[in-house]
């Protein structure tokens, strides 16, 4: 069921939600949180689809905030709120409200959203694109217990990690971190089977891939080792090699679907490591609303020095696109008894940055 409201108010939207629920015979009692999506018209469809799919696991009230301030001074002066209410089959297992804020009202989104939050329920704010530099200090972010950004949508994804590190507040997270959950789980399980000290590691992935950078930082932080970051052709993350005295523990994925886990004195195993859709990532983030201390430690670990000439202890960035970086990559792989990673083309370096 859909209800369109033009030049409306938050009070009328709440009344419309009650009317729509009565019409289809459902209530708001089963919803567990309010998910606020801050987006634009171009990204709204994909974001709402992902949130709707995630609502099958987390029934929620979804508020999509779409700012339309207008270009001319006259248009900016005409403050107006238009809304579209969706319940039932049109809104997954919860209910969805599209809020289009026109004119000066676009800068006062928090005053529109606040009356529409579910009472006594957590609030999560998600910026699919164009996230603020400090999510916690954003007027909408200040309403939330959990704030989700996505570094991959930034113009400089790796540099965006530095912004996230500088402004981190408990409750912040990033989908670049969520994308490496299966990698972290698989590597942790492998080391549980083989309890040996890791001397160093290599993380291979596309250039400017924030997920690869976060995985390298996580390994350096948790294992207190040097981690070489080697650029590959992708897609996304392609390999992690943990160097130990008894041999390498390697998790390698070349097609974005299946990975090969290799361990000393054991047969190689093929494991599912598919690059996940946004709906799966959002569903994972909505499972926990407490601060993610592991993400905080990883994103802060030397991220501001990733591309400096003198890398911090425990992390070294190797850009294989440069002659010096290629030589360093070849040296690292020769020491591990593996062929060096190929230098990526410019086209490969800029493609496939959405999924990891």
C-alpha contacts under 8 A as a table, 3 or more apart, distances in Angstrom:
res1	aa1	res2	aa2	distance
1	X	20	X	7.19
1	X	85	X	7.98
1	X	86	X	5.72
1	X	87	X	5.37
1	X	88	X	6.02
1	X	89	X	7.21
1	X	90	X	6.25
2	X	84	X	6.89
2	X	85	X	5.46
2	X	86	X	4.66
2	X	87	X	6.69
2	X	90	X	7.38
3	X	16	X	7.42
3	X	20	X	7.83
3	X	84	X	5.73
3	X	85	X	4.97
3	X	86	X	6.69
4	X	82	X	7.85
4	X	83	X	6.02
4	X	84	X	4.59
4	X	85	X	6.39
5	X	8	X	6.00
5	X	13	X	7.66
5	X	82	X	5.77
5	X	83	X	5.05
5	X	84	X	6.14
5	X	85	X	8.00
6	X	81	X	6.87
6	X	82	X	4.56
6	X	83	X	6.43
7	X	80	X	5.39
7	X	81	X	5.06
7	X	82	X	5.27
8	X	12	X	6.42
8	X	13	X	7.35
8	X	80	X	7.42
8	X	81	X	5.49
8	X	82	X	5.98
8	X	83	X	7.24
9	X	12	X	5.30
9	X	13	X	6.34
9	X	81	X	6.64
9	X	112	X	7.83
10	X	13	X	5.00
10	X	14	X	6.26
10	X	112	X	5.99
10	X	113	X	7.69
10	X	115	X	6.41
10	X	116	X	6.73
11	X	14	X	5.21
11	X	15	X	6.36
11	X	115	X	7.61
12	X	15	X	5.00
12	X	16	X	6.08
13	X	16	X	4.90
13	X	17	X	6.23
13	X	83	X	7.38
13	X	85	X	7.76
13	X	116	X	7.96
14	X	17	X	5.10
14	X	18	X	6.41
14	X	116	X	6.65
15	X	18	X	5.17
15	X	19	X	6.20
16	X	19	X	5.03
16	X	20	X	6.05
16	X	85	X	7.43
17	X	20	X	5.10
17	X	21	X	6.15
17	X	85	X	6.96
18	X	21	X	5.26
18	X	22	X	6.23
19	X	22	X	5.21
19	X	23	X	6.20
20	X	23	X	5.06
20	X	24	X	6.54
20	X	87	X	6.77
21	X	24	X	5.41
21	X	25	X	5.78
21	X	26	X	5.09
21	X	27	X	5.91
21	X	28	X	7.94
21	X	87	X	7.08
22	X	25	X	4.89
22	X	26	X	6.34
22	X	27	X	7.54
24	X	88	X	7.05
27	X	30	X	7.11
28	X	31	X	5.73
28	X	94	X	7.97
30	X	59	X	6.88
31	X	58	X	7.53
31	X	59	X	4.81
31	X	60	X	4.69
31	X	61	X	6.82
31	X	94	X	6.53
32	X	58	X	6.67
32	X	59	X	6.01
32	X	60	X	5.62
32	X	121	X	6.28
32	X	122	X	7.43
33	X	58	X	7.82
33	X	59	X	7.44
33	X	60	X	5.06
33	X	61	X	6.57
33	X	118	X	6.94
33	X	121	X	5.08
33	X	122	X	4.96
33	X	123	X	5.87
33	X	124	X	7.49
34	X	60	X	5.53
34	X	61	X	4.79
34	X	62	X	5.97
34	X	63	X	7.43
34	X	117	X	6.15
34	X	118	X	6.15
34	X	121	X	6.94
34	X	122	X	6.37
34	X	123	X	4.86
34	X	124	X	6.24
35	X	60	X	6.67
35	X	61	X	6.15
35	X	62	X	4.82
35	X	63	X	6.22
35	X	123	X	6.06
35	X	124	X	4.89
35	X	125	X	5.88
35	X	126	X	7.36
36	X	62	X	5.90
36	X	63	X	4.73
36	X	64	X	5.90
36	X	65	X	7.13
36	X	123	X	7.45
36	X	124	X	6.11
36	X	125	X	4.63
36	X	126	X	6.16
37	X	47	X	7.58
37	X	62	X	7.32
37	X	63	X	6.10
37	X	64	X	4.67
37	X	65	X	5.98
37	X	125	X	5.94
37	X	126	X	4.93
37	X	127	X	6.06
37	X	128	X	7.56
38	X	64	X	6.08
38	X	65	X	4.88
38	X	66	X	6.46
38	X	125	X	7.39
38	X	126	X	6.29
38	X	127	X	5.16
38	X	128	X	7.26
39	X	43	X	6.24
39	X	44	X	5.90
39	X	47	X	7.94
39	X	64	X	7.07
39	X	65	X	6.21
39	X	66	X	5.50
39	X	67	X	7.58
39	X	127	X	6.45
39	X	128	X	6.55
39	X	129	X	6.77
40	X	43	X	5.57
40	X	44	X	5.79
40	X	65	X	7.82
40	X	66	X	5.06
40	X	67	X	6.50
41	X	44	X	5.16
41	X	45	X	7.62
41	X	66	X	6.55
42	X	45	X	7.28
43	X	46	X	5.80
43	X	47	X	6.24
43	X	128	X	7.72
44	X	47	X	5.19
44	X	48	X	5.93
44	X	64	X	7.57
44	X	66	X	7.79
45	X	48	X	5.28
45	X	49	X	6.11
46	X	49	X	5.11
46	X	50	X	6.21
47	X	50	X	5.21
47	X	51	X	6.16
47	X	128	X	6.90
48	X	51	X	5.01
48	X	52	X	5.88
48	X	64	X	7.61
49	X	52	X	5.05
49	X	53	X	6.21
49	X	279	X	7.76
50	X	53	X	5.21
50	X	54	X	6.21
50	X	278	X	5.94
50	X	279	X	4.17
50	X	280	X	7.97
50	X	282	X	7.52
51	X	54	X	4.98
51	X	55	X	6.11
51	X	62	X	7.58
51	X	279	X	6.18
51	X	282	X	7.09
52	X	55	X	5.06
52	X	56	X	7.18
52	X	91	X	6.28
52	X	92	X	5.11
52	X	93	X	7.60
52	X	279	X	7.99
53	X	56	X	5.80
53	X	92	X	6.76
53	X	279	X	5.89
54	X	57	X	5.73
54	X	58	X	6.28
54	X	279	X	5.35
54	X	280	X	6.74
54	X	282	X	6.44
54	X	283	X	4.87
55	X	58	X	4.41
55	X	59	X	4.58
55	X	60	X	6.09
55	X	92	X	6.25
55	X	93	X	5.85
55	X	94	X	6.55
55	X	283	X	7.62
56	X	59	X	6.06
56	X	92	X	6.56
56	X	93	X	5.64
57	X	283	X	6.91
58	X	283	X	7.21
58	X	286	X	7.24
59	X	93	X	5.41
59	X	94	X	4.91
60	X	93	X	7.52
60	X	94	X	4.95
60	X	95	X	6.71
61	X	94	X	5.71
61	X	95	X	5.00
61	X	96	X	5.85
61	X	97	X	7.85
61	X	117	X	7.93
61	X	118	X	7.32
62	X	94	X	7.60
62	X	95	X	6.21
62	X	96	X	4.60
62	X	97	X	6.23
63	X	96	X	5.97
63	X	97	X	4.98
63	X	98	X	6.05
63	X	99	X	7.04
63	X	113	X	7.67
64	X	96	X	7.63
64	X	97	X	6.24
64	X	98	X	4.79
64	X	99	X	5.83
65	X	98	X	6.48
65	X	99	X	5.04
65	X	100	X	6.39
65	X	101	X	7.42
65	X	109	X	7.36
66	X	98	X	7.38
66	X	99	X	5.93
66	X	100	X	4.85
66	X	101	X	6.21
67	X	100	X	5.93
67	X	101	X	4.93
67	X	102	X	6.50
67	X	106	X	5.06
68	X	100	X	6.72
68	X	101	X	5.65
68	X	102	X	4.77
68	X	103	X	6.56
68	X	106	X	6.34
69	X	75	X	7.40
69	X	76	X	5.55
69	X	101	X	7.16
69	X	102	X	5.01
69	X	103	X	4.14
69	X	104	X	6.34
69	X	105	X	7.55
69	X	106	X	5.55
70	X	73	X	7.84
70	X	75	X	5.20
70	X	76	X	5.27
70	X	102	X	6.86
70	X	103	X	5.86
71	X	75	X	6.55
71	X	76	X	6.90
72	X	75	X	5.21
72	X	76	X	6.32
73	X	76	X	5.14
73	X	77	X	6.36
74	X	77	X	5.22
74	X	78	X	6.77
75	X	78	X	5.38
75	X	103	X	5.99
76	X	79	X	6.86
76	X	102	X	7.23
76	X	103	X	3.82
76	X	104	X	5.58
77	X	103	X	5.54
77	X	104	X	6.03
78	X	102	X	6.98
78	X	103	X	5.21
78	X	104	X	7.06
79	X	101	X	7.53
79	X	102	X	5.29
79	X	103	X	4.38
79	X	104	X	5.20
79	X	105	X	5.21
79	X	106	X	7.93
80	X	101	X	6.19
80	X	102	X	5.00
80	X	103	X	6.66
80	X	105	X	6.67
81	X	99	X	6.90
81	X	100	X	5.82
81	X	101	X	4.99
81	X	102	X	6.22
81	X	105	X	7.53
82	X	99	X	6.07
82	X	100	X	5.14
82	X	101	X	6.74
83	X	97	X	6.64
83	X	98	X	5.38
83	X	99	X	4.77
83	X	100	X	6.15
84	X	97	X	5.59
84	X	98	X	5.03
84	X	99	X	6.89
85	X	95	X	7.67
85	X	96	X	5.97
85	X	97	X	4.60
85	X	98	X	6.59
86	X	90	X	5.64
86	X	91	X	5.46
86	X	95	X	5.86
86	X	96	X	5.02
86	X	97	X	6.19
87	X	90	X	5.69
87	X	91	X	5.01
87	X	92	X	7.76
87	X	94	X	6.83
87	X	95	X	4.70
87	X	96	X	6.43
88	X	91	X	5.65
88	X	92	X	6.71
88	X	93	X	6.96
88	X	94	X	7.32
88	X	95	X	7.10
89	X	92	X	5.70
89	X	93	X	7.51
91	X	94	X	5.92
91	X	95	X	5.15
91	X	96	X	5.58
92	X	95	X	7.17
101	X	105	X	5.68
101	X	106	X	4.84
101	X	109	X	7.38
102	X	105	X	5.80
102	X	106	X	5.65
103	X	106	X	5.87
104	X	107	X	5.97
104	X	108	X	7.41
105	X	108	X	5.13
105	X	109	X	6.71
106	X	109	X	5.85
108	X	111	X	5.73
108	X	112	X	7.15
109	X	112	X	5.27
109	X	113	X	6.20
109	X	139	X	7.99
109	X	140	X	7.22
110	X	113	X	5.05
110	X	114	X	5.83
110	X	139	X	6.04
110	X	140	X	5.38
111	X	114	X	5.62
111	X	115	X	7.47
112	X	115	X	6.57
112	X	116	X	7.40
113	X	116	X	5.31
113	X	117	X	6.62
114	X	117	X	5.65
114	X	143	X	7.90
117	X	121	X	7.98
117	X	123	X	7.57
118	X	121	X	5.70
122	X	144	X	7.23
122	X	145	X	6.44
122	X	289	X	7.98
123	X	143	X	6.93
123	X	144	X	4.64
123	X	145	X	5.73
123	X	146	X	6.79
124	X	144	X	5.21
124	X	145	X	6.12
124	X	146	X	4.79
124	X	147	X	5.83
124	X	148	X	7.56
125	X	140	X	7.27
125	X	141	X	6.19
125	X	144	X	6.14
125	X	146	X	6.49
125	X	147	X	4.97
125	X	148	X	6.18
126	X	147	X	6.00
126	X	148	X	4.61
126	X	149	X	6.09
127	X	130	X	6.77
127	X	131	X	5.33
127	X	148	X	6.32
127	X	149	X	5.24
127	X	150	X	7.19
128	X	131	X	7.39
128	X	149	X	6.45
128	X	150	X	6.21
128	X	153	X	7.45
129	X	149	X	7.55
129	X	150	X	6.84
129	X	153	X	5.60
129	X	154	X	7.19
130	X	153	X	7.44
130	X	154	X	6.97
131	X	135	X	7.11
131	X	149	X	6.15
131	X	150	X	7.68
132	X	135	X	5.45
132	X	138	X	6.86
133	X	163	X	6.42
133	X	164	X	7.31
133	X	167	X	7.18
134	X	137	X	5.59
134	X	138	X	6.53
134	X	164	X	7.56
134	X	167	X	5.34
134	X	168	X	7.58
135	X	138	X	5.23
135	X	141	X	5.45
135	X	142	X	7.80
135	X	147	X	6.75
135	X	167	X	7.77
135	X	172	X	7.50
136	X	141	X	5.00
136	X	142	X	5.35
136	X	147	X	7.39
136	X	169	X	6.45
136	X	172	X	7.56
137	X	141	X	6.39
137	X	142	X	5.86
138	X	141	X	4.89
138	X	142	X	5.96
139	X	142	X	5.31
139	X	143	X	7.10
140	X	143	X	5.47
140	X	144	X	7.23
141	X	144	X	5.39
141	X	147	X	6.38
144	X	147	X	6.55
145	X	171	X	5.92
145	X	289	X	6.76
145	X	290	X	7.91
146	X	171	X	4.58
146	X	172	X	6.01
146	X	173	X	7.62
146	X	289	X	6.01
146	X	290	X	7.72
146	X	291	X	7.94
147	X	171	X	6.02
147	X	172	X	4.85
147	X	173	X	6.22
148	X	172	X	6.24
148	X	173	X	5.15
148	X	174	X	5.40
148	X	175	X	7.02
149	X	172	X	7.91
149	X	173	X	6.46
149	X	174	X	4.69
149	X	175	X	6.37
150	X	153	X	5.93
150	X	154	X	7.62
150	X	174	X	5.13
150	X	175	X	5.00
150	X	176	X	6.07
151	X	154	X	5.47
151	X	157	X	5.08
151	X	158	X	7.41
151	X	160	X	5.77
151	X	161	X	6.70
151	X	174	X	6.76
151	X	175	X	7.31
151	X	176	X	6.20
151	X	210	X	6.72
152	X	157	X	5.01
152	X	176	X	6.67
152	X	209	X	7.28
152	X	210	X	6.51
152	X	353	X	6.44
152	X	354	X	6.55
153	X	157	X	6.87
153	X	354	X	7.71
154	X	157	X	5.13
154	X	160	X	6.75
156	X	159	X	5.45
156	X	160	X	6.16
156	X	208	X	7.39
157	X	160	X	5.01
157	X	161	X	6.89
157	X	208	X	6.15
157	X	209	X	6.81
157	X	210	X	5.79
158	X	161	X	5.41
158	X	162	X	7.37
158	X	208	X	5.63
158	X	209	X	6.60
158	X	210	X	5.02
158	X	213	X	7.28
159	X	162	X	5.32
159	X	163	X	6.89
160	X	163	X	5.00
160	X	164	X	6.32
161	X	164	X	4.96
161	X	165	X	6.10
161	X	210	X	7.10
161	X	299	X	6.66
161	X	303	X	6.98
162	X	165	X	5.01
162	X	166	X	6.17
162	X	299	X	7.68
162	X	300	X	7.81
162	X	303	X	5.80
162	X	304	X	5.47
163	X	166	X	5.21
163	X	167	X	6.25
164	X	167	X	5.32
164	X	168	X	5.59
164	X	299	X	7.39
165	X	168	X	5.27
165	X	296	X	7.51
165	X	299	X	5.53
165	X	300	X	4.99
165	X	303	X	7.47
166	X	300	X	7.71
168	X	172	X	6.36
168	X	296	X	7.17
169	X	172	X	5.78
170	X	291	X	5.00
170	X	292	X	7.23
170	X	293	X	7.85
171	X	289	X	7.25
171	X	290	X	6.49
171	X	291	X	4.61
171	X	292	X	6.90
172	X	291	X	7.23
172	X	292	X	7.72
173	X	177	X	7.37
173	X	292	X	7.32
173	X	295	X	7.20
174	X	177	X	5.49
174	X	178	X	6.71
175	X	178	X	4.70
175	X	179	X	6.10
175	X	281	X	6.77
175	X	282	X	7.93
176	X	179	X	5.41
176	X	180	X	7.22
176	X	210	X	6.02
176	X	211	X	4.80
176	X	214	X	7.68
176	X	356	X	7.98
177	X	180	X	5.69
177	X	181	X	7.16
177	X	211	X	6.00
177	X	214	X	6.59
177	X	215	X	7.97
177	X	295	X	7.07
178	X	181	X	5.51
178	X	281	X	6.19
178	X	284	X	7.62
178	X	285	X	7.37
179	X	182	X	7.45
179	X	211	X	6.74
179	X	275	X	7.79
179	X	276	X	7.25
179	X	281	X	6.90
179	X	355	X	7.47
179	X	356	X	5.77
180	X	183	X	5.12
180	X	184	X	6.16
180	X	211	X	6.39
180	X	215	X	6.85
180	X	356	X	7.32
181	X	184	X	5.17
181	X	185	X	6.10
182	X	185	X	5.06
182	X	186	X	6.06
182	X	273	X	6.87
183	X	186	X	5.21
183	X	187	X	6.15
183	X	273	X	7.72
184	X	187	X	5.26
184	X	188	X	6.03
184	X	215	X	7.66
185	X	188	X	5.20
185	X	189	X	6.11
186	X	189	X	5.13
186	X	190	X	6.18
187	X	190	X	5.03
187	X	191	X	6.30
187	X	251	X	7.58
188	X	191	X	5.25
188	X	192	X	6.21
189	X	192	X	5.01
189	X	193	X	6.49
190	X	193	X	5.25
190	X	194	X	6.40
190	X	249	X	7.74
191	X	194	X	4.91
191	X	195	X	5.71
191	X	196	X	7.35
192	X	195	X	5.87
196	X	244	X	6.88
196	X	245	X	7.90
197	X	244	X	6.22
197	X	245	X	7.64
198	X	201	X	7.60
198	X	223	X	7.30
198	X	225	X	7.52
198	X	242	X	6.28
198	X	243	X	5.80
198	X	244	X	4.82
198	X	245	X	7.75
199	X	225	X	6.37
199	X	226	X	7.79
199	X	242	X	7.59
199	X	243	X	5.66
199	X	244	X	5.50
199	X	245	X	7.52
200	X	225	X	5.40
200	X	226	X	5.22
200	X	227	X	5.91
200	X	242	X	6.17
200	X	243	X	5.32
200	X	244	X	7.43
201	X	219	X	7.91
201	X	225	X	7.44
201	X	226	X	6.58
201	X	227	X	4.75
201	X	228	X	6.29
201	X	240	X	7.18
201	X	241	X	5.43
201	X	242	X	4.45
201	X	243	X	5.70
202	X	216	X	7.80
202	X	227	X	5.48
202	X	228	X	4.66
202	X	229	X	5.93
202	X	230	X	6.94
202	X	239	X	7.95
202	X	240	X	5.66
202	X	241	X	5.07
202	X	242	X	6.66
203	X	212	X	6.84
203	X	215	X	7.55
203	X	216	X	6.07
203	X	227	X	7.13
203	X	228	X	6.27
203	X	229	X	5.03
203	X	230	X	6.07
203	X	237	X	7.99
203	X	239	X	5.98
203	X	240	X	4.60
203	X	241	X	6.61
204	X	212	X	7.19
204	X	229	X	6.09
204	X	230	X	4.77
204	X	231	X	5.68
204	X	232	X	5.86
204	X	237	X	6.22
204	X	238	X	5.56
204	X	239	X	5.03
204	X	240	X	6.24
204	X	341	X	7.91
205	X	209	X	6.90
205	X	212	X	5.89
205	X	229	X	7.95
205	X	230	X	6.70
205	X	231	X	5.32
205	X	232	X	4.97
205	X	233	X	7.03
205	X	234	X	5.62
205	X	235	X	7.43
205	X	236	X	5.61
205	X	237	X	4.18
205	X	238	X	5.17
205	X	239	X	6.96
206	X	209	X	5.53
206	X	212	X	7.68
206	X	231	X	5.47
206	X	232	X	5.15
206	X	233	X	5.68
206	X	234	X	4.94
206	X	235	X	6.71
206	X	236	X	5.46
206	X	237	X	6.52
206	X	238	X	7.94
206	X	344	X	7.95
206	X	348	X	7.76
206	X	349	X	5.98
207	X	231	X	5.44
207	X	232	X	7.08
207	X	319	X	7.94
207	X	349	X	5.30
207	X	350	X	7.66
208	X	349	X	7.40
209	X	212	X	5.49
209	X	213	X	6.58
209	X	236	X	6.92
209	X	237	X	7.94
209	X	353	X	6.84
210	X	213	X	5.00
210	X	214	X	6.13
211	X	214	X	5.08
211	X	215	X	6.16
211	X	237	X	7.52
211	X	356	X	7.01
212	X	215	X	5.13
212	X	216	X	6.25
212	X	229	X	7.93
212	X	236	X	7.73
212	X	237	X	5.96
213	X	216	X	5.16
213	X	217	X	6.20
213	X	229	X	7.42
214	X	217	X	4.99
214	X	218	X	5.99
214	X	298	X	6.46
214	X	299	X	6.39
215	X	218	X	5.02
215	X	219	X	6.24
216	X	219	X	5.27
216	X	220	X	6.20
216	X	227	X	6.11
216	X	228	X	7.64
216	X	229	X	6.80
216	X	315	X	7.30
217	X	220	X	5.08
217	X	221	X	5.99
217	X	227	X	7.82
217	X	298	X	5.36
217	X	299	X	6.97
217	X	301	X	6.11
217	X	302	X	7.59
217	X	303	X	7.57
217	X	315	X	6.91
218	X	221	X	5.13
218	X	222	X	5.98
218	X	297	X	7.73
218	X	298	X	4.76
218	X	299	X	7.86
218	X	301	X	7.92
219	X	222	X	5.33
219	X	223	X	5.68
219	X	224	X	7.48
219	X	225	X	7.42
219	X	227	X	7.24
220	X	223	X	5.56
220	X	224	X	5.10
220	X	225	X	5.07
220	X	226	X	6.06
220	X	227	X	5.97
220	X	314	X	5.21
220	X	315	X	6.14
221	X	224	X	5.36
221	X	225	X	7.55
221	X	297	X	7.35
221	X	298	X	6.41
221	X	301	X	6.57
221	X	314	X	7.45
224	X	314	X	6.19
225	X	314	X	4.86
225	X	315	X	7.52
226	X	313	X	6.69
226	X	314	X	3.76
226	X	315	X	4.93
226	X	316	X	6.74
227	X	314	X	6.04
227	X	315	X	4.69
227	X	316	X	5.76
227	X	317	X	7.99
228	X	315	X	6.35
228	X	316	X	4.86
228	X	317	X	5.74
228	X	318	X	6.30
229	X	315	X	7.91
229	X	316	X	6.26
229	X	317	X	4.69
229	X	318	X	5.21
229	X	319	X	7.57
230	X	317	X	7.03
230	X	318	X	5.15
230	X	319	X	6.25
230	X	320	X	6.37
230	X	329	X	6.52
230	X	341	X	7.24
231	X	318	X	7.11
231	X	319	X	5.93
231	X	320	X	5.58
231	X	321	X	7.57
231	X	341	X	7.19
231	X	342	X	7.89
231	X	343	X	7.06
231	X	344	X	7.21
232	X	238	X	7.30
232	X	320	X	7.94
232	X	341	X	5.87
232	X	342	X	5.97
232	X	343	X	6.38
232	X	344	X	5.86
233	X	342	X	6.97
233	X	343	X	7.14
233	X	344	X	4.85
233	X	345	X	7.45
233	X	348	X	5.90
233	X	349	X	6.91
234	X	237	X	6.19
234	X	238	X	5.86
234	X	254	X	7.06
234	X	348	X	7.39
235	X	238	X	6.75
235	X	254	X	7.07
235	X	255	X	6.80
235	X	256	X	6.15
235	X	352	X	6.29
235	X	356	X	7.43
236	X	256	X	7.40
236	X	352	X	6.83
236	X	353	X	6.71
236	X	355	X	6.90
236	X	356	X	4.69
237	X	253	X	7.42
237	X	356	X	6.11
238	X	252	X	5.76
238	X	253	X	4.77
238	X	254	X	5.46
238	X	256	X	7.78
239	X	250	X	7.18
239	X	251	X	5.55
239	X	252	X	4.10
239	X	253	X	5.88
239	X	254	X	7.84
240	X	250	X	5.76
240	X	251	X	5.27
240	X	252	X	6.37
241	X	248	X	6.41
241	X	249	X	5.83
241	X	250	X	4.47
241	X	251	X	6.54
242	X	248	X	5.52
242	X	249	X	5.03
242	X	250	X	6.25
243	X	247	X	6.39
243	X	248	X	4.69
243	X	249	X	6.63
243	X	336	X	7.26
244	X	247	X	5.27
244	X	248	X	5.74
244	X	249	X	7.56
246	X	264	X	6.89
247	X	263	X	7.53
247	X	264	X	5.61
248	X	262	X	7.72
248	X	263	X	6.47
248	X	264	X	6.65
248	X	336	X	7.65
249	X	261	X	7.51
249	X	262	X	5.74
249	X	263	X	4.77
249	X	264	X	6.97
250	X	260	X	7.74
250	X	261	X	5.75
250	X	262	X	5.04
250	X	263	X	6.64
251	X	259	X	6.49
251	X	260	X	5.70
251	X	261	X	4.61
251	X	262	X	6.47
252	X	259	X	5.27
252	X	260	X	5.24
252	X	261	X	6.63
253	X	256	X	6.17
253	X	257	X	7.28
253	X	258	X	6.06
253	X	259	X	4.19
253	X	260	X	6.44
253	X	273	X	7.70
254	X	257	X	7.96
254	X	258	X	7.78
254	X	259	X	7.29
255	X	258	X	6.75
256	X	259	X	7.92
256	X	273	X	7.13
256	X	274	X	5.68
256	X	275	X	5.73
256	X	356	X	7.76
257	X	272	X	6.53
257	X	273	X	5.52
257	X	274	X	4.14
257	X	275	X	6.52
258	X	270	X	6.55
258	X	271	X	5.83
258	X	272	X	4.90
258	X	273	X	5.24
258	X	274	X	6.40
259	X	270	X	5.67
259	X	271	X	5.29
259	X	272	X	6.29
259	X	273	X	5.86
260	X	268	X	6.54
260	X	269	X	5.60
260	X	270	X	4.61
260	X	271	X	6.21
261	X	268	X	5.74
261	X	269	X	5.18
261	X	270	X	6.29
261	X	271	X	7.04
262	X	266	X	7.34
262	X	267	X	7.05
262	X	268	X	4.79
262	X	269	X	6.68
263	X	266	X	5.56
263	X	267	X	7.33
263	X	268	X	7.00
275	X	355	X	5.74
275	X	356	X	5.23
276	X	280	X	6.35
276	X	281	X	7.04
276	X	355	X	6.39
276	X	356	X	7.11
277	X	280	X	5.55
277	X	281	X	6.68
277	X	355	X	6.89
278	X	281	X	5.02
278	X	282	X	6.18
278	X	355	X	7.97
279	X	282	X	5.21
279	X	283	X	6.10
280	X	283	X	5.07
280	X	284	X	6.21
281	X	284	X	5.17
281	X	285	X	6.37
282	X	285	X	5.11
282	X	286	X	6.21
283	X	286	X	5.21
283	X	287	X	6.59
284	X	287	X	5.39
284	X	288	X	7.68
285	X	288	X	6.04
285	X	289	X	7.77
286	X	289	X	6.68
292	X	295	X	5.50
292	X	296	X	6.44
293	X	296	X	4.96
293	X	297	X	6.21
294	X	297	X	5.18
294	X	298	X	6.21
295	X	298	X	5.12
295	X	299	X	6.04
296	X	299	X	5.46
296	X	300	X	6.17
297	X	300	X	5.37
297	X	301	X	6.10
298	X	301	X	5.23
299	X	302	X	7.93
299	X	303	X	6.39
300	X	303	X	5.89
302	X	305	X	5.55
302	X	306	X	6.77
302	X	312	X	6.15
302	X	315	X	7.61
303	X	306	X	5.33
304	X	307	X	7.95
305	X	308	X	5.23
305	X	310	X	7.75
305	X	311	X	5.92
305	X	312	X	6.50
306	X	311	X	6.35
306	X	312	X	7.83
306	X	315	X	7.79
306	X	316	X	7.23
306	X	317	X	6.11
307	X	311	X	7.23
307	X	317	X	6.50
308	X	311	X	5.85
311	X	315	X	6.44
311	X	316	X	5.43
311	X	317	X	7.16
312	X	315	X	5.80
312	X	316	X	7.05
313	X	316	X	7.80
318	X	325	X	5.25
318	X	326	X	7.73
318	X	328	X	6.94
318	X	329	X	6.63
319	X	322	X	6.19
319	X	325	X	4.88
319	X	326	X	7.03
320	X	323	X	7.17
320	X	324	X	7.68
320	X	325	X	4.49
320	X	326	X	4.21
320	X	327	X	7.80
320	X	328	X	7.90
320	X	329	X	6.50
320	X	341	X	7.88
320	X	342	X	7.78
320	X	343	X	5.70
320	X	344	X	7.97
321	X	325	X	6.62
321	X	326	X	6.48
321	X	343	X	5.56
321	X	344	X	6.87
322	X	325	X	5.08
322	X	326	X	5.98
323	X	326	X	5.10
323	X	327	X	6.19
324	X	327	X	5.17
324	X	328	X	6.25
325	X	328	X	5.01
325	X	329	X	6.10
326	X	329	X	5.04
326	X	330	X	6.13
326	X	343	X	7.47
327	X	330	X	5.12
327	X	331	X	6.17
328	X	331	X	5.05
328	X	332	X	6.19
329	X	332	X	5.12
329	X	333	X	6.14
329	X	340	X	6.14
329	X	341	X	7.16
330	X	333	X	5.19
330	X	334	X	5.92
330	X	339	X	7.34
330	X	340	X	4.82
330	X	341	X	7.59
331	X	334	X	5.07
331	X	335	X	6.23
332	X	335	X	5.29
332	X	336	X	6.50
332	X	340	X	7.92
333	X	336	X	4.99
333	X	337	X	6.02
333	X	338	X	4.93
333	X	339	X	5.87
333	X	340	X	5.31
334	X	337	X	4.86
334	X	338	X	5.78
334	X	339	X	6.75
334	X	340	X	7.31
335	X	338	X	7.71
344	X	348	X	6.01
344	X	349	X	6.24
345	X	348	X	5.17
345	X	349	X	6.22
346	X	349	X	5.08
346	X	350	X	6.56
347	X	350	X	5.57
347	X	351	X	6.35
348	X	351	X	5.26
348	X	352	X	7.90
350	X	353	X	7.10
352	X	355	X	6.74
353	X	356	X	7.19
